[in-house]
Amino acid sequence: IFQQSSPSVVYITTLEDTLNLWTRDITRIPRGTGSGFIWDRQGHIITNYHALQGASAIRIRLSDQRTFNATFIGASPEHDLAVLRIPMTTHMPKPLSIGTSHDLQVGQITYAIGNPFGLDQTLTTGVVSALNRSLRNNYGSSIEGLIQTDAAINPGNSGGPLLDSAGRLIGINTALYSPSGTYAGIGFAVPVDTVNRIVPQIIRDGHYQRPKLGITINEDFNKEITKELGISGVAVIEVRPNSAAEKSGLSGVKIQNNAIISGDVIIMIDQHKVENTKMLLSTLEKYHIGDTVEVKLFRDDQVRAVSLTLE
């Protein structure tokens, strides 16, 4: 597995510009290191977004020690994913084989390849320790559906591949849980099904846009309204003009005689239960813009269903 996969794993060095206040000269110095891997034959490389933050330049070193300046294509900070590109060259390493993550089982063998502490081409092994973990990011939301593994993941492993026993990509190593900042037996990887959904859009558009219903939601308001109604779901605070939600007849909160009159409360999207705002957002992540879904609503003590095309 290592012989097959390691040529596709790259060493990432980020650089930053520093200004000498006396001479006014700008010097470019190393800022940090990380890992990434070849995604396709067009030279795209996938890594973690957090490994690139603050960088003024990025260099990629292949396993054969050739070094290239990388172009930043785009990112989805909420998922900690970023796409780089290097110039097409002869003897380009082949892309990693892509697996799936929706059918993973706890106990499956995992292999992580990366550059912990700058030690390039390091292989560690473990198992899938747990599934569907969530982790807070720096953008006020959380990354959902993470794979937990006990394969040793240390600083510098970020952005490297997590592989299954057939050498297929099942996740991107993104974080470790450790009071000391080093390996403590718990690491997290963004599942490849998420990567497979987001990366093509970043390559095409330079960014990722989550599918939307065309409504405004609010966690604090939602707790008040659903508690008063005695149900679990997501209250529609406002329906945006000319949105898919408006076209499907959704109704938002109204204020009458200084009292809040609840509108629709979303309780299900297709077969997925929606019990709070977090579940709604993670459910929408499973779809693409343009997909048509059935939305079940609670309104006036009745449940009804409407068809809605995500935008």
C-alpha positions in Angstrom: 0.0 0.0 0.0 2.8 2.4 0.8 4.7 1.7 -2.4 1.5 2.2 -4.4 0.2 5.3 -2.7 3.2 7.3 -1.3 4.3 8.8 -4.7 0.9 10.6 -4.8 1.5 12.2 -1.3 3.2 15.6 -1.4 5.1 17.7 1.1 3.7 21.3 1.4 5.7 24.2 2.7 4.0 27.5 3.3 5.9 30.8 3.2 5.2 34.3 4.4 6.6 37.7 3.6 8.3 39.7 6.3 9.2 43.4 6.0 12.5 44.7 7.3 11.5 48.1 8.8 15.0 49.5 8.4 15.8 48.5 4.8 12.2 48.1 3.6 13.2 44.8 2.1 10.7 42.0 1.9 12.0 38.5 2.8 10.1 35.3 2.2 10.6 32.8 5.1 9.1 29.3 5.8 5.9 29.4 7.8 4.9 25.8 8.2 4.7 22.4 6.7 1.9 20.0 5.9 0.7 17.2 3.6 -1.4 16.9 0.5 -2.0 14.5 -2.3 -2.5 14.3 -6.1 -6.2 14.5 -6.9 -6.3 14.3 -10.7 -4.1 14.3 -13.8 -4.5 18.1 -14.2 -2.1 18.8 -11.3 -4.7 19.5 -8.6 -3.7 18.8 -5.1 -6.0 18.5 -2.0 -5.0 19.6 1.5 -6.4 21.2 4.6 -7.4 24.9 4.5 -6.0 25.6 7.9 -2.5 24.5 6.8 -2.5 27.3 4.3 -3.9 30.2 6.3 -1.7 33.3 6.3 0.6 32.0 3.6 1.9 34.3 0.9 3.3 31.5 -1.2 3.0 27.7 -1.2 5.6 25.2 -2.5 4.9 21.6 -3.3 7.6 18.9 -3.1 6.9 15.6 -4.8 8.2 12.2 -3.5 11.0 12.3 -6.1 12.1 15.7 -4.5 11.0 17.9 -7.4 9.7 21.2 -6.1 7.0 23.4 -7.6 5.3 26.7 -6.8 1.6 26.0 -6.2 -1.4 28.1 -7.3 -4.2 28.4 -4.8 -7.5 27.4 -6.6 -10.0 27.7 -3.8 -11.3 26.4 -0.5 -14.2 25.5 1.7 -13.0 26.7 5.1 -16.1 25.2 6.8 -14.9 21.8 5.7 -11.2 22.6 6.1 -10.6 21.7 2.5 -8.4 23.5 0.0 -7.4 22.9 -3.6 -3.9 23.8 -5.0 -2.5 23.2 -8.5 1.0 22.6 -9.8 2.1 22.9 -13.4 1.7 19.8 -15.5 5.1 18.0 -15.7 6.5 14.8 -17.1 6.3 11.7 -14.8 3.5 13.3 -12.8 2.5 10.9 -9.9 -0.8 9.2 -10.6 -3.9 10.3 -8.5 -4.8 8.3 -5.5 -7.6 5.7 -5.9 -10.8 7.0 -4.5 -12.8 4.9 -2.1 -16.1 5.6 -0.2 -16.8 6.5 3.4 -20.6 5.9 3.7 -20.0 2.2 4.2 -17.1 2.3 6.6 -17.2 0.1 9.7 -15.6 0.7 13.1 -12.6 -1.7 13.3 -11.6 -1.4 9.7 -7.8 -1.0 9.2 -6.6 2.5 8.3 -3.3 3.8 6.9 -2.2 7.4 7.1 0.6 8.8 5.0 2.0 12.3 5.7 4.8 14.5 6.9 4.5 14.7 10.7 7.0 17.2 12.2 8.5 17.6 8.7 9.4 13.9 8.5 8.3 13.2 5.0 6.8 10.0 3.6 5.8 8.6 7.0 3.3 5.8 7.3 1.2 5.1 10.4 -1.5 2.5 10.8 -4.6 2.0 13.0 -8.3 1.3 12.8 -11.5 3.3 12.3 -12.2 4.1 16.0 -15.6 5.8 15.5 -17.8 7.4 12.9 -19.9 10.5 12.5 -17.9 12.6 14.9 -18.2 16.4 14.8 -15.6 19.0 15.4 -15.9 22.8 15.9 -14.1 24.9 13.3 -13.0 28.5 13.5 -16.0 29.8 11.5 -18.8 29.4 14.0 -19.9 26.0 12.7 -18.7 22.4 12.9 -17.4 19.8 10.5 -19.8 16.9 10.6 -19.5 13.2 9.8 -15.7 13.0 10.6 -13.9 9.6 10.8 -12.1 9.0 14.1 -9.0 6.9 13.8 -6.2 5.8 16.2 -3.6 5.9 13.4 -0.9 8.3 14.7 -1.7 11.8 13.3 0.6 14.6 14.4 1.3 18.2 13.3 2.4 18.0 9.6 0.0 15.1 8.9 -2.8 17.6 8.1 -4.0 17.3 4.6 -2.6 13.9 4.0 -4.6 10.8 3.0 -6.3 8.3 5.2 -6.5 5.0 3.2 -8.3 1.7 3.6 -6.8 -1.8 3.4 -7.0 -1.7 -0.5 -5.1 1.6 -0.6 -8.1 3.7 -1.5 -8.7 7.2 -0.2 -11.4 7.2 2.6 -10.6 10.5 4.3 -8.3 13.5 4.7 -6.5 13.8 8.0 -7.5 17.1 9.4 -7.1 17.2 13.2 -5.9 15.5 16.3 -7.4 15.5 19.8 -4.6 16.0 22.3 -4.0 18.1 25.4 -0.3 18.2 24.5 -0.7 18.9 20.8 0.8 15.6 19.7 -0.5 12.1 19.2 -2.8 10.9 21.9 -4.7 8.1 20.1 -7.5 10.2 18.6 -7.3 11.7 15.1 -10.0 12.9 12.8 -10.4 12.8 9.0 -12.8 14.5 6.6 -14.7 11.6 4.9 -14.0 11.1 1.2 -17.7 11.3 0.3 -17.6 14.9 1.6 -14.4 15.6 -0.3 -15.9 14.0 -3.5 -18.9 16.3 -3.3 -17.0 19.6 -2.5 -13.7 19.4 -4.4 -15.2 19.3 -7.9 -17.2 22.5 -7.2 -14.0 24.2 -5.8 -12.1 23.2 -9.0 -14.9 24.5 -11.2 -16.0 27.7 -9.3 -13.1 28.5 -6.9 -15.4 28.0 -3.9 -18.0 25.7 -2.4 -21.6 26.8 -1.9 -23.9 24.7 0.3 -27.3 24.0 -1.2 -30.0 26.3 0.3 -33.7 26.2 0.9 -34.1 30.0 0.7 -35.0 30.6 4.4 -33.5 32.3 7.4 -33.0 30.3 10.6 -31.9 31.2 14.1 -30.7 28.7 16.7 -32.0 30.8 19.7 -35.4 31.6 18.2 -35.7 28.0 17.1 -35.3 26.6 20.6 -38.0 29.0 21.9 -40.5 28.2 19.1 -40.1 24.4 19.0 -40.2 24.3 22.8 -43.5 26.2 22.8 -44.9 23.9 20.2 -43.6 20.8 21.9 -41.9 19.4 18.7 -38.4 18.9 17.3 -37.6 20.7 14.1 -36.3 23.9 12.5 -38.6 27.0 12.6 -38.6 29.1 9.4 -37.9 32.6 10.7 -38.1 34.3 7.3 -38.7 33.2 3.7 -36.4 35.0 1.3 -38.1 36.8 -1.7 -38.1 34.9 -5.0 -36.4 31.9 -3.3 -37.2 28.2 -3.7 -38.9 28.3 -0.3 -41.2 31.1 -1.4 -42.1 29.3 -4.7 -43.0 26.2 -2.6 -45.2 28.2 -0.3 -43.2 28.1 2.9 -44.2 30.6 5.6 -42.0 32.3 8.1 -42.6 33.7 11.6 -45.1 36.5 12.0 -45.5 39.0 14.8 -49.1 39.8 15.8 -50.1 41.9 18.9 -46.5 41.8 20.0 -46.6 38.0 20.1 -44.6 35.6 17.8 -46.8 33.5 15.6 -44.8 30.6 14.3 -44.8 29.7 10.7 -43.6 26.5 9.2 -41.4 24.1 11.2 -39.3 21.8 9.1 -39.2 18.3 10.6 -37.9 16.2 7.7 -36.1 16.4 4.4 -36.7 13.3 2.3 -36.0 10.4 4.7 -33.8 12.5 6.9 -35.1 13.7 10.3 -34.4 17.3 11.1 -34.6 18.0 14.8 -32.5 21.2 15.1 -30.6 23.7 13.0 -27.4 21.7 13.1 -29.1 18.6 11.7 -30.7 20.8 8.9 -27.4 22.1 7.7 -25.7 18.7 7.8 -28.6 17.2 5.9 -28.4 19.8 3.2 -24.7 18.9 2.8 -25.8 15.6 1.4 -27.3 17.3 -1.7 -26.3 19.4 -4.7 -27.7 22.6 -5.9 -30.5 21.8 -8.3 -31.6 18.6 -6.4 -35.3 18.4 -5.7 -36.3 17.3 -2.2 -39.4 16.6 -0.3 -39.7 18.9 2.8 -42.1 17.9 5.6 -43.5 20.8 7.6 -45.5 21.2 10.7 -48.0 24.0 10.4 -51.2 24.7 12.3 -51.0 21.3 14.1 -50.8 19.5 10.9 -47.9 17.9 8.9 -47.7 18.5 5.2 -45.1 17.9 2.5 -43.9 20.2 -0.3 -41.5 19.7 -3.1 -38.6 22.1 -3.3 -35.6 22.5 -5.6 -32.4 23.5 -3.7 -30.6 26.6 -4.9 
